[in-house]
Amino acid sequence: MDLRGVTEFFKDFMWYIIVLLVIVFVLLFVVAFQTVVGNSMNPTLKDGQPVLVSKLPFTVERNDIILFKKDGKSYVKRVIGLPGEKIEYMDGILYVNGKAYRETFLDSKAETYNFLFSDICSKEDCPDEVIPEKMYFVMGDNRQESTDSRDPKIGLISKENISGYVVYSVFPFKSVK
C-alpha cells in the first residue's frame, strides 16, 4: 500500500471513529432506552414496552413521566406532586393544596385509594406539611398495582435521583406527553 492509500484509509477510518464517539456521547449524556417493568403505568405504558428517556436538564412538571432510581432499581412513574404542594386523595379525586385536580390521563376505571398528606410524609420529614424543596410525589397510572410515593420504601423522590423524563414510547412509536 502506498502512502496515499494509507492516508485515505485513515481519513475514512476517522469518520467512523467520530460517528462512533458521537453515538456514545448521545447514549451516555443525551438519551437512554429503558424498558418499562411491571403494570404500574398501564394503560399509558405497558410491561416490557421500551421507552426513550431524555437525560437533558429539564424542569420537572406535574404529569411528566420520569425515570428515577431508588435503592439501585429504576422506576418509571408520573409526577403528581411538586415542591411546596400538599397532595391528598379523597373519593377518587386528587387534591393539590386543597383544590380538586382532574387527572385526564387516567383510565375511567382507575381507582385510587384515599390518603392524606400525613400518610405520605411525616411531620418530622415535612414540617411545613408540604412537599419539601427538590422533592416530588410520583404515582403510577395503574394505581392498584403501583409501588410509588405512597409506599414508604419509595416515598418522595429527590430531584437528584431523577435520571430523565420519558419522551417517546418506542414500540409503538408515539409521544407520551
Contact map, one row per residue, 1 for C-alpha under 8 A:
111011000000000000000000000000000000000000000000000000000000000000000000000000000000000000000000000000000000000000000000000000000000000000000000000000000000000000000000000000000
111111000000000000000000000000000000000000000000000000000000000000000000000000000000000000000000000000000000000000000000000000000000000000000000000000000000000000000000000000000
111111100000000000000000000000000000000000000000000000000000000000000000000000000000000000000000000000000000000000000000000000000000000000000000000000000000000000000000000000000
011111110000000000000000000000000000000000000000000000000000000000000000000000000000000000000000000000000000000000000000000000000000000000000000000000000000000000000000000000000
111111111000000000000000000000000000000000000000000000000000000000000000000000000000000000000000000000000000000000000000000000000000000000000000000000000000000000000000000000000
111111111100000000000000000000000000000000000000000000000000000000000000000000000000000000000000000000000000000000000000000000000000000000000000000000000000000000000000000000000
001111111110000000000000000000000000000000000000000000000000000000000000000000000000000000000000000000000000000000000000000000000000000000000000000000000000000000000000000000000
000111111111000000000000000000000000000000000000000000000000000000000000000000000000000000000000000000000000000000000000000000000000000000000000000000000000000000000000000000000
000011111111100000000000000000000000000000000000000000000000000000000000000000000000000000000000000000000000000000000000000000000000000000000000000000000000000000000000000000000
000001111111110000000000000000000000000000000000000000000000000000000000000000000000000000000000000000000000000000000000000000000000000000000000000000000000000000000000000000000
000000111111111000000000000000000000000000000000000000000000000000000000000000000000000000000000000000000000000000000000000000000000000000000000000000000000000000000000000000000
000000011111111100000000000000000000000000000000000000000000000000000000000000000000000000000000000000000000000000000000000000000000000000000000000000000000000000000000000000000
000000001111111110000000000000000000000000000000000000000000000000000000000000000000000000000000000000000000000000000000000000000000000000000000000000000000000000000000000000000
000000000111111111000000000000000000000000000000000000000000000000000000000000000000000000000000000000000000000000000000000000000000000000000000000000000000000000000000000000000
000000000011111111100000000000000000000000000000000000000000000000000000000000000000000000000000000000000000000000000000000000000000000000000000000000000000000000000000000000000
000000000001111111110000000000000000000000000000000000000000000000000000000000000000000000000000000000000000000000000000000000000000000000000000000000000000000000000000000000000
000000000000111111111000000000000000000000000000000000000000000000000000000000000000000000000000000000000000000000000000000000000000000000000000000000000000000000000000000000000
000000000000011111111100000000000000000000000000000000000000000000000000000000000000000000000000000000000000000000000000000000000000000000000000000000000000000000000000000000000
000000000000001111111110000000000000000000000000000000000000000000000000000000000000000000000000000000000000000000000000000000000000000000000000000000000000000000000000000000000
000000000000000111111111000000000000000000000000000000000000000000000000000000000000000000000000000000000000000000000000000000000000000000000000000000000000000000000000000000000
000000000000000011111111100000000000000000000000000000000000000000000000000000000000000000000000000000000000000000000000000000000000000000000000000000000000000000000000000000000
000000000000000001111111110000000000000000000000000000000000000000000000000000000000000000000000000000000000000000000000000000000000000000000000000000000000000000000000000000000
000000000000000000111111111000000000000000000000000000000000000000000000000000000000000000000000000000000000000000000000000000000000000000000000000000000000000000000000000000000
000000000000000000011111111100000000000000000000000000000000000000000000000000000000000000000000000000000000000000000000000000000000000000000000000000000000000000000000000000000
000000000000000000001111111111000000000000000000000000000000000000000000000000000000000000000000000000000000000000000000000000000000000000000000000000000000000000000000000000000
000000000000000000000111111111100000000000000000000000000000000000000000000000000000000000000000000000000000000000000000000000000000000000000000000000000000000000000000000000000
000000000000000000000011111111110000000000000000000000000000000000000000000000000000000000000000000000000000000000000000000000000000000000000000000000000000000000000000000000000
000000000000000000000001111111110000000000000000000000000000000000000000000000000000000000000000000000000000000000000000000000000000000000000000000000000000000000000000000000000
000000000000000000000000111111100000000000000000000000110000000000000000000000000000000000000000000000000000000000000000000000000000000000000000000000000000000000000000000000000
000000000000000000000000111111110000000000000000000001110000000000000000000000000000000000000000000000000000000000000000000000000000000000000000000000000000000000000000000000000
000000000000000000000000011111111000000000000000000111110000000000000000000000000000000000000000000000000000000000000000000000000000000000000000000000000000000000000000000000000
000000000000000000000000001101111100000000000000000111100000000000000000000000000000000000000000000000000000000000000000000000000000000000000000000000000000000000000000000000000
000000000000000000000000000000111110000000000000011110000000000000000000000000000000000000000000000000000000000000000000000000000000000000000000000000000000000000000000000000000
000000000000000000000000000000011111000000000000011110000000000000000000000000000000000000000000000000000000000000000000000000000000000000000000000000000000000000000000000000000
000000000000000000000000000000001111100000000011111000000000000000000000000000000000000000000000000000000000000000000000000000000000000000000000000000000000000000000000000000000
000000000000000000000000000000000111110000001111111000000000000000000000001100000000000000000000000000000000000000000000000000000000000000000000000000000000000000000000000000000
000000000000000000000000000000000011111000000111100000000000000000000000001000000000000000000000000000000000000000000000000000000000000000000000000000000000000000000000000000000
000000000000000000000000000000000001111110000111000000000000000000000000000000000000000000000000000000000000000000000000000000000000000000000000000000000000000000000000000000000
000000000000000000000000000000000000111111001110000000000000000000000000000000000000000000000000000000000000000000000000000000000000000000000100110000000000000000000000000000000
000000000000000000000000000000000000011111000000000000000000000000000000000010000000000000000000000000000000000000000000000000000000000000011111111000000000000000000000000000000
000000000000000000000000000000000000011111111100000000000000000000000000000110000000000000000000000000000000000000000000000000000000000000011100010000000000000000000000000000000
000000000000000000000000000000000000001111111110000000000000000000000000000000000000000000000000000000000000000000000000000000000000000000011100000000000000000000000000000000000
000000000000000000000000000000000000000011111100000000000000000000000000000000000000000000000000000000000010000000000000000000000000000000001100000000000000000000000000000000000
000000000000000000000000000000000000000011111100000000000000000000000000000000000000000000000000000000001000000000000000000000000000000000001000000000000000000000000000000000010
000000000000000000000000000000000001001011111110100000000000000000000000000000000000000000000000000000000000000000000000000000000000000000000000000000000000000000000000100000000
000000000000000000000000000000000001111011111111100000000000000000000000000000000000000000000000000000000000000000000000000000000000000000000000000000000000000000000000000000000
000000000000000000000000000000000011111001001111100000000000000000000000000000000000000000000000000000000000000000000000000000000000000000000000000000000000000000000000000000000
000000000000000000000000000000000011110000000111110000000000000000000000000000000000000000000000000000000000000000000000000000000000000000000000000000000000000000000000000000000
000000000000000000000000000000000011100000001111111000000000000000000000000000000000000000000000000000000000000000000000000000000000000000000000000000000000000000000000111000000
000000000000000000000000000000001111000000000001111100000000000000000000000000000000000000000000000000000000000000000000000000000000000000000000000000000000000000000000111000000
000000000000000000000000000000001111000000000000111110000000000000000000000000000000000000000000000000000000000000000000000000000000000000000000000000000000000000000111111000000
000000000000000000000000000000111100000000000000011111000000000000000000000000000000000000000000000000000000000000000000000000000000000000000000000000000000000000000111110000000
000000000000000000000000000000111100000000000000001111100000000000100000000000000000000000000000000000000000000000000000000000000000000000000000000000000000000000011111000000000
000000000000000000000000000001110000000000000000000111110000000000000000000000000000000000000000000000000000000000000000000000000000000000000000000000000000000000011110000000000
000000000000000000000000000011110000000000000000000011111000000000000000000000000000000000000000000000000000000000000000000000000000000000000000000000000000000000111000000000000
000000000000000000000000000011100000000000000000000001111100000000000000000000000000000000000000000000000000000000000000000000000000000000000000000000000000000000010000000000000
000000000000000000000000000000000000000000000000000000111110000000000000000000000000000000000000000000000000000000000000000000000000000000000000000000000000000000010000000000000
000000000000000000000000000000000000000000000000000000011111000000000000000000000000000000000000000000000000000000000000000000000000000000000000000000000000000000000000000000000
000000000000000000000000000000000000000000000000000000001111100000000000000000000000000000000000000000000000000000000000000000000000000000000000000000000000000000000000000000000
000000000000000000000000000000000000000000000000000000000111110100000000000000100000000000000000000000000000000000000000000000000000000000000000000000000000000000000000000000000
000000000000000000000000000000000000000000000000000000000011111100000000000000100100000000000000000000000000000000000000000000000000000000000000000000000000000000000000000000000
000000000000000000000000000000000000000000000000000000000001111100000000000001111100000000000000000000000000000000000000000000000000000000000000000000000000000000000000000000000
000000000000000000000000000000000000000000000000000000000000111110000000000001110000000000000000000000000000000000000000000000000000000000000000000000000000000000000000000000000
000000000000000000000000000000000000000000000000000000000001111111000000000001100000000000000000000000000000000000000000000000000000000000000000000000000000000000001100000000001
000000000000000000000000000000000000000000000000000000000000001111100000000111100000000000000000000000000000000000000000000000000000000000000000000000000000000000001100000000010
000000000000000000000000000000000000000000000000000000000000000111110000000111100000000000000000000000000000000000000000000000000000000000000000000000000000000001111100000000000
000000000000000000000000000000000000000000000000000010000000000011111000011110000000000000000000000000000000000000000000000000000000000000000000000000000000000001111100000000000
000000000000000000000000000000000000000000000000000000000000000001111100011100000000000000000000000000000000000000000000000000000000000000000000000000000000100011110000000000000
000000000000000000000000000000000000000000000000000000000000000000111111111000000000000000000000000000000000000000000000000000000000000000000000000000000000000011100000000000000
000000000000000000000000000000000000000000000000000000000000000000011111111000000000000000000000000000000000000000000000000000000000000000000000000000000100000010000000000000000
000000000000000000000000000000000000000000000000000000000000000000001111100000000000000000000000000000000000000000000000000000000000000000000000000000000000000000000000000000000
000000000000000000000000000000000000000000000000000000000000000000001111110000000000000000000000000000000000000000000000000000000000000000000000000000000000000000000000000000000
000000000000000000000000000000000000000000000000000000000000000000001111111000000000000000000000000000000000000000000000000000000000000000000000000000000000000000000000000000000
000000000000000000000000000000000000000000000000000000000000000000111101111100000000000000000000000000000000000000000000000000000000000000000000000000000000000000000000000000000
000000000000000000000000000000000001100000000000000000000000000000111100111110000000000000000000000000000000000000000000000000000000000000000000000000000000000000000000000000000
000000000000000000000000000000000001000010000000000000000000000011110000011111000000000000000000000000000000000000000000000000000000000000010000000000000000000000000000000000000
000000000000000000000000000000000000000110000000000000000000000011100000001111100000000000000000000000000000000000000000000000000000000001111000000100000000000000000000000000000
000000000000000000000000000000000000000000000000000000000000011111000000000111110000000000000000000000000000000000000000000000000000000001111000000000000000000000000000000000000
000000000000000000000000000000000000000000000000000000000001111111000000000011111100000000000000000000000000000000000000000000000000000111100000000000000000000000000000000000000
000000000000000000000000000000000000000000000000000000000000011000000000000001111100000000000000000000000000000000000000000000000000000111100000000000000000000000000000000000000
000000000000000000000000000000000000000000000000000000000000010000000000000000111110111000000001000000000000000000000000000000000010000111000000000000000000000000000000000000000
000000000000000000000000000000000000000000000000000000000000110000000000000000111111100000000000000000000000000000000000000000000010001110000000000000000000000000000000000000000
000000000000000000000000000000000000000000000000000000000000000000000000000000001111100000000000000000000000000000000000000000000111111100000000000000000000000000000000000000000
000000000000000000000000000000000000000000000000000000000000000000000000000000000111110000000000000000000000000000000000000000000111100000000000000000000000000000000000000000000
000000000000000000000000000000000000000000000000000000000000000000000000000000001111111000000001100000000000000000000000000000000110000000000000000000000000000000000000000000000
000000000000000000000000000000000000000000000000000000000000000000000000000000001001111100000011110000000000000000001000000000001110000000000000000000000000000000000000000000000
000000000000000000000000000000000000000000000000000000000000000000000000000000001000111110000111110000000000000000011000000000000100000000000000000000000000000000000000000000000
000000000000000000000000000000000000000000000000000000000000000000000000000000000000011111000111010000000000000001111000000000000000000000000000000000000000000000000000000000000
000000000000000000000000000000000000000000000000000000000000000000000000000000000000001111111110000000000000000111110000000000000000000000000000000000000000000000000000000000000
000000000000000000000000000000000000000000000000000000000000000000000000000000000000000111111110000000000000000011100000000000000000000000000000000000000000000000000000000000000
000000000000000000000000000000000000000000000000000000000000000000000000000000000000000011111000000000000000000011000000000000000000000000000000000000000000000000000000000000000
000000000000000000000000000000000000000000000000000000000000000000000000000000000000000011111100000000000000001111000000000000000000000000000000000000000000000000000000000000000
000000000000000000000000000000000000000000000000000000000000000000000000000000000000000011111110000111000000000000000000000000000000000000000000000000000000000000000000000000000
000000000000000000000000000000000000000000000000000000000000000000000000000000000000001111011111000111100000000000000000000000000000000000000000000000000000000000000000000000000
000000000000000000000000000000000000000000000000000000000000000000000000000000000000011111001111111110000000000000000000000000000000000000000000000000000000000000000000000000000
000000000000000000000000000000000000000000000000000000000000000000000000000000001000111100000111111110000000000000000000000000000000000000000000000000000000000000000000000000000
000000000000000000000000000000000000000000000000000000000000000000000000000000000000111000000011111000000000000000000000000000000000000000000000000000000000000000000000000000000
000000000000000000000000000000000000000000000000000000000000000000000000000000000000011100000011111100000000000000000000000000000000000000000000000000000000000000000000000000000
000000000000000000000000000000000000000000000000000000000000000000000000000000000000000000000011111110000000000000000000000000000000000000000000000000000000000000000000000000000
000000000000000000000000000000000000000000000000000000000000000000000000000000000000000000001111011111000000000000000000000000000000000000000000000000000000000000000000000000000
000000000000000000000000000000000000000000000000000000000000000000000000000000000000000000001111001111100000000000000000000000000000000000000000000000000000000000000000000000000
000000000000000000000000000000000000000000000000000000000000000000000000000000000000000000001100000111110000000000000000000000000000000000000000000000000000000000000000000000000
000000000000000000000000000000000000000000000000000000000000000000000000000000000000000000000100000011111100000000000000000000000000000000000000000000000000000000000000000000000
000000000000000000000000000000000000000000000000000000000000000000000000000000000000000000000000000001111100000000000000000000000000000000000000000000000000000000000000000000000
000000000000000000000000000000000000000000010000000000000000000000000000000000000000000000000000000000111110000000000000000000000000000000001000000000000000000000000000000000000
000000000000000000000000000000000000000000000000000000000000000000000000000000000000000000000000000000111111010000000000000000000000000000001000000000000000000000000000000000000
000000000000000000000000000000000000000000100000000000000000000000000000000000000000000000000000000000001111110000000000000000000000000000001000000000000000000000000000000000000
000000000000000000000000000000000000000000000000000000000000000000000000000000000000000000000000000000000111110000000000000000000000000000000000000000000000000000000000000000000
000000000000000000000000000000000000000000000000000000000000000000000000000000000000000000000000000000000011111000000000000000000000000000000000000000000000000000000000000000000
000000000000000000000000000000000000000000000000000000000000000000000000000000000000000000000000000000000111111100000000000000000000000000001111000000000000000000000000000000000
000000000000000000000000000000000000000000000000000000000000000000000000000000000000000000010000000000000000111110000000000000000000000000000011000000000000000000000000000000000
000000000000000000000000000000000000000000000000000000000000000000000000000000000000000010010000000000000000011111000000000000000000000000000011000000000000000000000000000000000
000000000000000000000000000000000000000000000000000000000000000000000000000000000000000011110000000000000000001111100000000000000000000000000000000000000000000000000000000000000
000000000000000000000000000000000000000000000000000000000000000000000000000000000000000111110000000000000000000111110000000000000000000000000000000000000000000000000000000000000
000000000000000000000000000000000000000000000000000000000000000000000000000000000000000111000000000000000000000011111011000000000000000000000000000000000000000000000000000000000
000000000000000000000000000000000000000000000000000000000000000000000000000000000000001110000000000000000000000001111111000000000000000000000000000000000000000000000000000000000
000000000000000000000000000000000000000000000000000000000000000000000000000000000000011100000000000000000000000000111111100000001100000000000000000000000000000000000000000000000
000000000000000000000000000000000000000000000000000000000000000000000000000000000000000000000000000000000000000000011111111000001000000000000000000000000000000000000000000000000
000000000000000000000000000000000000000000000000000000000000000000000000000000000000000000000000000000000000000000111111110000000000000000000000000001000000000000000000000000000
000000000000000000000000000000000000000000000000000000000000000000000000000000000000000000000000000000000000000000111111110000000000000000000000000011110011000000000000000000000
000000000000000000000000000000000000000000000000000000000000000000000000000000000000000000000000000000000000000000001111111011001010000000000000000000000011000000000000000000000
000000000000000000000000000000000000000000000000000000000000000000000000000000000000000000000000000000000000000000000111111111100000000000000000000000000000000000000000000000000
000000000000000000000000000000000000000000000000000000000000000000000000000000000000000000000000000000000000000000000100111111111000000000000000000000000000000000000000000000000
000000000000000000000000000000000000000000000000000000000000000000000000000000000000000000000000000000000000000000000000011111100000000000000000000000000000000000000000000000000
000000000000000000000000000000000000000000000000000000000000000000000000000000000000000000000000000000000000000000000000111111100000000000000000000000000000000000000000000000000
000000000000000000000000000000000000000000000000000000000000000000000000000000000000000000000000000000000000000000000000111111111111000000000000000000000000000000000000000000000
000000000000000000000000000000000000000000000000000000000000000000000000000000000000000000000000000000000000000000000000011111111100000000000000000000000000000000000000000000000
000000000000000000000000000000000000000000000000000000000000000000000000000000000000000000000000000000000000000000000000001001111100000000000000000000000000000000000000000000000
000000000000000000000000000000000000000000000000000000000000000000000000000000000000010000000000000000000000000000001100101001111110000000000000000000000000000000000000000000000
000000000000000000000000000000000000000000000000000000000000000000000000000000000011111000000000000000000000000000001000000001111111000000000000000000000000000000000000000000000
000000000000000000000000000000000000000000000000000000000000000000000000000000001111110000000000000000000000000000000000100001001111101110000000000000000001000000000000000000000
000000000000000000000000000000000000000000000000000000000000000000000000000000000011000000000000000000000000000000000000000001000111111000000000000000000000000000000000000000000
000000000000000000000000000000000000000000000000000000000000000000000000000000000011000000000000000000000000000000000000000000000011111000000000000000000000000000000000000000000
000000000000000000000000000000000000000000000000000000000000000000000000000000000010000000000000000000000000000000000000000000000001111100000000000000000000011000000000000000000
000000000000000000000000000000000000000000000000000000000000000000000000000000000110000000000000000000000000000000000000000000000011111110000000000000000001111000000000000000000
000000000000000000000000000000000000000000000000000000000000000000000000000000111110000000000000000000000000000000000000000000000010011111000000000000000001111000000000000000000
000000000000000000000000000000000000000000000000000000000000000000000000000000111100000000000000000000000000000000000000000000000010001111100000000010000011100000000000000000000
000000000000000000000000000000000000000000000000000000000000000000000000000011111000000000000000000000000000000000000000000000000000000111110000000110000001100000000000000000000
000000000000000000000000000000000000000000000000000000000000000000000000000011110000000000000000000000000000000000000000000000000000000011111010011111000000000000000000000000000
000000000000000000000000000000000000000111000000000000000000000000000000000111000000000000000000000000000000000000000000000000000000000001111110111100000000000000000000000000000
000000000000000000000000000000000000000111110000000000000000000000000000000011000000000000000000000000001110010000000000000000000000000000111110010000000000000000000000000000000
000000000000000000000000000000000000001111100000000000000000000000000000000000000000000000000000000000000000010000000000000000000000000000011111110000000000000000000000000000000
000000000000000000000000000000000000000100000000000000000000000000000000000000000000000000000000000000000000011100000000000000000000000000111111110000000000000000000000000000000
000000000000000000000000000000000000000100000000000000000000000000000000000000000000000000000000000000000000011100000000000000000000000000000111110000000000000000000000000000000
000000000000000000000000000000000000001100000000000000000000000000000000000000000000000000000000000000000000000000000000000000000000000000010111111000000000000000000000000000000
000000000000000000000000000000000000001110000000000000000000000000000000000000000000000000000000000000000000000000000000000000000000000000111111111100000000000000000000000000000
000000000000000000000000000000000000000100000000000000000000000000000000000000000000000000000000000000000000000000000000000000000000000000110000111111100100000000000000000000000
000000000000000000000000000000000000000000000000000000000000000000000000000010000000000000000000000000000000000000000000000000000000000001110000011111100110000000000000000000000
000000000000000000000000000000000000000000000000000000000000000000000000000000000000000000000000000000000000000000000001000000000000000011100000001111110111100000000000000000000
000000000000000000000000000000000000000000000000000000000000000000000000000000000000000000000000000000000000000000000011000000000000000000100000001111110110000000000000000000000
000000000000000000000000000000000000000000000000000000000000000000000000000000000000000000000000000000000000000000000001000000000000000000000000001111111110000000000000000000000
000000000000000000000000000000000000000000000000000000000000000000000000000000000000000000000000000000000000000000000001000000000000000000000000000011111110000000000000000000000
000000000000000000000000000000000000000000000000000000000000000000000000000000000000000000000000000000000000000000000000000000000000000000000000000000111110000000000000000000000
000000000000000000000000000000000000000000000000000000000000000000000100000000000000000000000000000000000000000000000000000000000000000000000000001111111111100000000000000000000
000000000000000000000000000000000000000000000000000000000000000000000000000000000000000000000000000000000000000000000001100000000000000010000000000111111111100000000000000000000
000000000000000000000000000000000000000000000000000000000000000000000000000000000000000000000000000000000000000000000001100000000010001111000000000010000111110000000000000000000
000000000000000000000000000000000000000000000000000000000000000000010000000000000000000000000000000000000000000000000000000000000000001111000000000010000111111011000000000000000
000000000000000000000000000000000000000000000000000000000000000000000000000000000000000000000000000000000000000000000000000000000000011100000000000000000001111111000000000000000
000000000000000000000000000000000000000000000000000000000000000000000000000000000000000000000000000000000000000000000000000000000000011100000000000000000000111111000000000000000
000000000000000000000000000000000000000000000000000000000000000000000000000000000000000000000000000000000000000000000000000000000000000000000000000000000000011111100000000000000
000000000000000000000000000000000000000000000000000000000000000000011100000000000000000000000000000000000000000000000000000000000000000000000000000000000000111111100000000000000
000000000000000000000000000000000000000000000000000000000000000001111000000000000000000000000000000000000000000000000000000000000000000000000000000000000000111111110000000000000
000000000000000000000000000000000000000000000000000000100000000001111000000000000000000000000000000000000000000000000000000000000000000000000000000000000000000111111000000000000
000000000000000000000000000000000000000000000000000011111000000001110000000000000000000000000000000000000000000000000000000000000000000000000000000000000000000001111100000000000
000000000000000000000000000000000000000000000000000011100000000111100000000000000000000000000000000000000000000000000000000000000000000000000000000000000000000000111110000000000
000000000000000000000000000000000000000000000000001111000000000111100000000000000000000000000000000000000000000000000000000000000000000000000000000000000000000000011111100000010
000000000000000000000000000000000000000000000000001111000000000000000000000000000000000000000000000000000000000000000000000000000000000000000000000000000000000000001111100000111
000000000000000000000000000000000000000000000000001110000000000000000000000000000000000000000000000000000000000000000000000000000000000000000000000000000000000000000111110011110
000000000000000000000000000000000000000000001000111100000000000000000000000000000000000000000000000000000000000000000000000000000000000000000000000000000000000000000111111111110
000000000000000000000000000000000000000000000000111100000000000000000000000000000000000000000000000000000000000000000000000000000000000000000000000000000000000000000001111111000
000000000000000000000000000000000000000000000000111000000000000000000000000000000000000000000000000000000000000000000000000000000000000000000000000000000000000000000000111111000
000000000000000000000000000000000000000000000000000000000000000000000000000000000000000000000000000000000000000000000000000000000000000000000000000000000000000000000000111111000
000000000000000000000000000000000000000000000000000000000000000000000000000000000000000000000000000000000000000000000000000000000000000000000000000000000000000000000001111111100
000000000000000000000000000000000000000000000000000000000000000000000000000000000000000000000000000000000000000000000000000000000000000000000000000000000000000000000001111111110
000000000000000000000000000000000000000000000000000000000000000000000000000000000000000000000000000000000000000000000000000000000000000000000000000000000000000000000011100011111
000000000000000000000000000000000000000000010000000000000000000010000000000000000000000000000000000000000000000000000000000000000000000000000000000000000000000000000111100001111
000000000000000000000000000000000000000000000000000000000000000100000000000000000000000000000000000000000000000000000000000000000000000000000000000000000000000000000010000000111
